[in-house]
Amino acid sequence: MEYGIIGKIEKAKRYSEERERFRFTKFDLTFHGDNNDHHVTFDNGAFTCDCEFFITHLRCAHTMALEDYLLKNMIPASQQA
C-alpha cells in the first residue's frame, strides 16, 4: 500500500472519533422502525418524519433517536423543540 494513503487512513480514523468535526445541515433517510419504514428528513435545523406521532407532536422516536443519540452534537439544535 502506498505510504501516502496509509497516512490518510489514519487521519480518517482520527477524524471519525472527533464527532465535533462534523455538522450535518441536510439529509434524507429511511428509518426501519419496529412496524414500518419511515421517511425522515433533516433540513436547516428541522426534522420531519412521516409517522403519525410526528404529525401531531413534531417529534417522534425516529427523530429523537437521530437527534438525541446517534447524531448528538453533529447537527444544529432542532428549531421544533
Helices and strands as residue ranges (DSSP letters): H 3-17, G 19-21, E 26-32, E 37-43, E 46-49, H 52-57, H 61-64, I 65-70
